[in-house]
């Protein structure tokens, strides 16, 4: 029993953010992030882009391809990578200023590099709209830290499988692991706002959020020159639901805090009200 308690104490000590700059932690974080980003970019270049012809650097306008669902994906990725970058620097005892400068911009820097690779591929191209979305994701994190010193509005994700992936597995994914990333019809992006942070009342639990979601449906392709594009019933979907900010659940366990932080990117299933662009109002008893 004493061994278990000792192990838990060591784990809590390790996971606890340093009160002052811990150079060994900082160095591990910097080396790990740089190595992972480099290996990922090299892997993308060799395993993904190598399958398509190279070209001179070019830009594209892809703003209307997937009813902006892909752009919300860029906002989400940039926000979450920046959040993780700032959090691990906080764990290392790095100053708040440096967390924002070097940590929260991790997503923007990495996604910019990916965008440049797109620019040299004949299949794709550098998208200024993607860059605007990447900047928005970083700005959402940094802006809240500067304004409130906390994240009152979280950016979250949820997914449900749809019938469309089976119709076009090459575009929308073949199997759950691919559909999770490729099938925009099943994705929903949420702005999850903490109620107590704004209303300042003890009548509301600290962890309860109000969530506003955006999704789309009826999309088999995003390419305007594809015959399927004109035959689609492309529909925007807007959602109102509740959510839980797992990071605000009180616990003395650093391990649980870490687990909550990891899973806080996912919107907690709750009943939801949907309004779509066709004017149809729909109630979901539970929505993922």
C-alpha positions in Angstrom: 0.0 0.0 0.0 2.8 2.4 0.9 4.4 1.6 -2.5 1.3 2.5 -4.3 1.0 5.8 -2.4 4.6 6.6 -3.1 4.1 5.9 -6.8 1.0 8.1 -6.9 3.0 10.9 -5.1 5.8 10.7 -7.7 3.3 10.7 -10.5 1.6 13.8 -9.1 4.9 15.5 -8.6 6.0 14.8 -12.2 2.7 16.0 -13.7 2.6 19.1 -11.6 3.6 22.3 -13.5 6.9 23.7 -12.2 6.7 26.9 -10.1 9.8 28.3 -11.8 11.8 27.6 -15.0 12.8 24.0 -15.1 15.5 23.9 -17.8 15.6 20.1 -18.1 11.8 20.0 -18.7 12.0 22.9 -21.1 14.8 21.3 -23.1 12.9 18.0 -23.3 9.8 19.8 -24.5 11.7 21.8 -27.2 13.6 18.8 -28.5 10.5 16.6 -28.5 8.4 19.1 -30.3 11.1 19.9 -32.9 11.8 16.3 -33.5 8.1 15.3 -33.8 7.3 18.2 -36.1 10.3 17.5 -38.3 9.6 13.8 -38.6 5.9 14.5 -39.3 6.8 16.9 -42.1 9.3 14.5 -43.6 6.8 11.7 -43.4 4.1 13.8 -45.1 6.6 14.8 -47.9 7.7 11.2 -48.5 4.6 9.2 -47.8 1.8 11.6 -49.0 3.0 14.3 -51.3 5.5 12.0 -53.1 2.4 10.2 -54.6 1.5 13.3 -56.5 3.4 15.4 -59.1 5.3 18.4 -57.8 4.7 21.8 -59.3 5.8 25.4 -59.0 4.5 27.1 -56.0 0.9 28.2 -56.5 -2.1 29.4 -54.6 -5.7 28.3 -54.8 -9.1 29.5 -53.7 -10.8 26.6 -52.0 -13.2 28.5 -49.7 -16.4 26.9 -51.0 -15.5 23.3 -51.5 -16.9 21.7 -48.3 -19.2 24.5 -46.9 -16.1 25.6 -44.8 -16.0 22.4 -42.8 -12.4 21.9 -43.8 -11.7 25.5 -42.7 -13.2 24.8 -39.2 -10.8 21.8 -39.1 -7.9 24.2 -39.6 -9.2 26.5 -36.8 -9.6 23.5 -34.5 -6.2 22.1 -35.3 -4.4 25.4 -34.8 -6.2 26.1 -31.5 -5.5 22.6 -30.1 -1.9 22.5 -31.1 -1.4 25.9 -29.6 -3.1 25.0 -26.4 -0.9 21.9 -26.0 2.2 23.9 -26.9 1.4 26.5 -24.2 0.4 23.8 -21.6 3.7 21.8 -21.9 5.7 25.0 -21.6 3.6 25.9 -18.5 4.5 22.4 -17.1 8.2 23.4 -17.7 7.8 26.6 -15.7 8.2 28.9 -18.7 6.9 32.4 -18.2 3.3 33.3 -19.4 4.7 35.6 -22.0 6.9 32.9 -23.5 4.1 30.4 -23.4 2.1 32.6 -25.6 5.0 33.5 -28.0 6.6 30.1 -28.4 3.9 27.7 -27.3 0.5 28.9 -28.5 2.0 29.6 -32.0 3.0 25.9 -32.4 -0.1 25.1 -34.4 0.2 28.1 -36.7 3.9 27.4 -37.4 3.3 23.7 -38.1 0.2 24.2 -40.3 2.0 27.0 -42.2 4.7 24.4 -43.1 2.1 22.0 -44.3 0.4 24.7 -46.3 3.8 25.4 -48.1 4.0 21.7 -49.0 0.5 22.0 -50.5 1.7 25.0 -52.5 4.4 22.9 -54.2 2.0 20.0 -55.0 0.1 19.9 -58.3 -2.8 18.2 -56.6 -3.4 21.1 -54.1 -2.0 24.6 -53.6 -1.3 27.1 -50.9 -4.6 28.5 -49.6 -4.8 31.9 -48.0 -8.2 30.9 -46.6 -6.5 28.0 -44.8 -3.9 30.4 -43.4 -6.6 32.7 -42.2 -8.3 29.8 -40.4 -5.0 28.7 -38.9 -4.5 32.3 -37.6 -8.0 32.4 -36.2 -7.4 29.2 -34.2 -4.2 30.6 -32.7 -5.9 34.0 -32.1 -8.8 32.3 -30.2 -6.4 30.8 -27.7 -4.0 33.8 -27.4 -6.8 36.4 -27.3 -8.5 34.7 -24.4 -5.3 34.4 -22.4 -4.6 38.1 -22.9 -8.2 39.1 -22.1 -9.2 36.7 -19.3 -6.0 34.8 -18.4 -8.1 31.6 -19.0 -9.9 29.7 -21.7 -13.6 30.6 -21.2 -14.5 29.5 -24.7 -13.3 26.1 -25.8 -13.1 24.8 -29.3 -14.3 21.2 -29.4 -15.1 18.4 -31.9 -17.6 15.6 -32.3 -18.2 13.0 -35.0 -20.8 10.5 -36.1 -20.6 8.1 -39.0 -22.7 8.8 -42.0 -24.0 7.0 -45.1 -22.0 9.2 -47.4 -18.6 7.6 -46.7 -19.8 4.2 -48.1 -20.8 6.0 -51.3 -17.4 7.6 -51.8 -14.8 5.9 -49.6 -11.9 7.3 -51.7 -12.9 10.8 -50.8 -14.7 10.5 -47.4 -12.7 7.6 -45.9 -12.7 3.8 -45.9 -13.3 2.7 -42.3 -13.9 4.6 -39.0 -10.3 5.9 -38.6 -10.3 7.5 -42.1 -13.9 8.8 -41.9 -13.1 10.5 -38.6 -10.8 12.8 -40.5 -12.2 12.8 -44.0 -16.0 12.7 -43.8 -17.0 16.3 -43.3 -20.7 15.2 -43.2 -20.2 13.6 -39.8 -18.1 16.3 -38.2 -19.3 19.0 -35.9 -17.2 21.8 -34.5 -18.3 23.5 -31.3 -17.6 26.8 -29.4 -18.2 25.7 -25.8 -18.6 28.7 -23.5 -18.3 28.3 -19.7 -21.5 29.8 -18.2 -20.1 30.6 -14.7 -17.2 32.5 -16.1 -19.5 34.9 -17.8 -22.5 35.0 -15.5 -20.6 35.0 -12.2 -23.2 33.1 -10.2 -22.8 30.2 -7.8 -26.1 28.8 -9.0 -24.4 27.3 -12.0 -21.8 24.4 -11.7 -18.3 25.5 -12.5 -18.0 22.8 -15.2 -21.2 23.5 -17.1 -20.9 25.0 -20.6 -23.2 26.2 -23.3 -22.1 25.0 -26.8 -22.8 26.3 -30.2 -22.1 23.9 -33.0 -21.6 24.0 -36.8 -21.8 21.1 -39.2 -22.8 20.2 -42.8 -24.5 17.4 -44.6 -25.1 16.0 -48.1 -21.6 16.5 -49.4 -20.0 13.8 -51.7 -17.4 16.0 -53.2 -15.9 19.5 -52.8 -14.7 19.8 -56.4 -16.9 22.1 -58.5 -16.0 20.4 -61.7 -17.2 17.0 -60.4 -20.7 16.1 -61.8 -21.7 15.0 -58.3 -21.2 18.6 -57.1 -24.4 19.8 -58.8 -26.5 16.9 -57.6 -25.7 17.3 -53.9 -28.2 18.5 -51.3 -25.6 20.5 -49.4 -27.0 21.7 -46.1 -25.5 23.8 -43.3 -26.4 22.8 -39.7 -26.4 24.9 -36.6 -26.6 23.4 -33.1 -27.3 24.5 -29.5 -26.4 22.2 -26.7 -24.9 21.8 -23.3 -21.3 20.6 -22.6 -18.9 19.9 -19.8 -15.5 21.6 -19.4 -13.6 18.6 -18.0 -10.7 20.9 -17.0 -12.9 22.6 -14.4 -13.8 19.4 -12.6 -12.2 19.5 -9.1 -9.7 16.8 -8.3 -6.4 16.6 -6.4 -5.1 14.0 -8.8 -2.7 15.4 -11.4 -3.2 12.2 -13.4 -6.9 12.8 -13.7 -6.3 16.4 -14.5 -4.1 15.3 -17.4 -6.7 12.8 -18.6 -9.4 15.4 -18.4 -7.3 17.8 -20.4 -6.6 15.3 -23.1 -10.3 14.4 -23.6 -11.5 18.0 -23.3 -11.1 18.4 -27.1 -14.3 16.2 -27.5 -17.8 17.6 -27.0 -19.6 15.6 -24.3 -22.8 14.1 -25.8 -26.0 16.0 -24.7 -29.4 16.7 -26.1 -29.2 19.3 -28.9 -31.4 21.6 -31.0 -30.6 21.8 -34.7 -31.5 24.4 -37.2 -30.4 23.8 -40.8 -30.0 26.1 -43.8 -33.3 24.8 -45.3 -35.1 26.3 -42.3 -35.9 22.9 -40.7 -35.8 22.7 -36.8 -34.9 19.3 -35.3 -34.5 18.0 -31.8 -31.8 15.4 -30.9 -32.4 13.6 -27.7 -28.7 12.9 -27.6 -26.2 14.3 -30.1 -22.6 13.1 -30.6 
